[in-house]
Amino acid sequence: MSEIVSEVAYFRNQQALSEEAALLGLSGFAITASHESITARMERGAQRILLLIEAGRHEEAQALLNTDQWYMEDQENTANKQSS
């Protein structure tokens, strides 16, 4: 059975939901990364750079080190490979 709702009632309900979402966005729980996950990601990035150096691919390792977020590169490459 579907409930018939006036446009005004629908608008008020949507407005209340929007206000609740805004309040939760300002004061609700935030999703944060744990220190362990950040450290693990950086260690994986460093390991990748070391493997490139050991393989003699110094230019590629240097280029990776020169990026702002060198530790994110491995995660992005993995995501790109999975989506292909």
C-alpha positions as CSV (number, residue, x, y, z in Angstrom):
1,M,0.0,0.0,0.0
2,S,1.5,3.3,-1.0
3,E,1.1,6.4,1.2
4,I,-0.1,9.6,-0.5
5,V,1.8,12.6,0.7
6,S,1.3,16.2,-0.2
7,E,4.1,18.1,-1.8
8,V,4.4,20.3,1.3
9,A,4.8,17.3,3.5
10,Y,7.3,15.8,1.1
11,F,9.3,19.1,1.0
12,R,9.3,19.4,4.8
13,N,10.5,15.8,5.2
14,Q,13.3,16.4,2.7
15,Q,14.3,19.6,4.4
16,A,14.5,17.8,7.8
17,L,16.6,15.0,6.3
18,S,18.9,17.6,4.8
19,E,19.3,19.5,8.1
20,E,20.0,16.2,9.9
21,A,22.7,15.3,7.3
22,A,24.3,18.7,7.6
23,L,24.4,18.4,11.4
24,L,25.9,15.0,11.2
25,G,28.5,16.2,8.7
26,L,29.6,19.0,11.1
27,S,29.5,17.0,14.4
28,G,29.1,13.4,13.6
29,F,31.7,10.7,13.5
30,A,34.5,11.2,11.1
31,I,36.1,8.4,9.1
32,T,39.8,8.6,9.8
33,A,42.7,6.3,8.9
34,S,44.6,4.7,11.8
35,H,48.2,5.3,12.3
36,E,49.0,1.7,11.5
37,S,47.3,1.8,8.1
38,I,49.1,5.0,7.2
39,T,52.4,3.5,8.3
40,A,51.7,0.3,6.3
41,R,50.9,2.2,3.2
42,M,54.1,4.3,3.4
43,E,56.1,1.1,4.0
44,R,54.6,-0.5,0.9
45,G,55.5,2.6,-1.1
46,A,59.1,2.6,0.2
47,Q,59.4,-1.1,-0.5
48,R,58.3,-0.5,-4.1
49,I,61.0,2.2,-4.5
50,L,63.6,-0.1,-3.1
51,L,62.6,-2.8,-5.5
52,L,62.9,-0.4,-8.4
53,I,66.4,0.6,-7.2
54,E,67.5,-3.1,-6.8
55,A,66.2,-3.7,-10.4
56,G,68.4,-0.9,-11.7
57,R,65.4,1.3,-12.6
58,H,66.9,4.4,-10.9
59,E,65.2,7.0,-13.0
60,E,61.8,5.5,-12.3
61,A,62.5,5.3,-8.6
62,Q,63.7,8.9,-8.6
63,A,60.6,10.0,-10.5
64,L,58.4,8.3,-8.0
65,L,60.3,9.9,-5.1
66,N,59.8,13.3,-6.6
67,T,56.0,13.0,-6.5
68,D,54.1,14.6,-3.7
69,Q,52.4,11.4,-2.6
70,W,55.0,8.7,-3.6
71,Y,53.5,6.3,-1.0
72,M,50.1,6.4,-2.8
73,E,51.4,5.3,-6.2
74,D,51.3,1.6,-5.4
75,Q,47.7,1.7,-4.2
76,E,46.6,3.7,-7.3
77,N,48.4,1.3,-9.7
78,T,46.7,-1.6,-8.0
79,A,43.3,0.1,-8.3
80,N,43.9,0.9,-12.0
81,K,44.9,-2.7,-12.8
82,Q,41.8,-4.1,-11.0
83,S,39.4,-1.8,-13.0
84,S,41.0,-2.7,-16.4
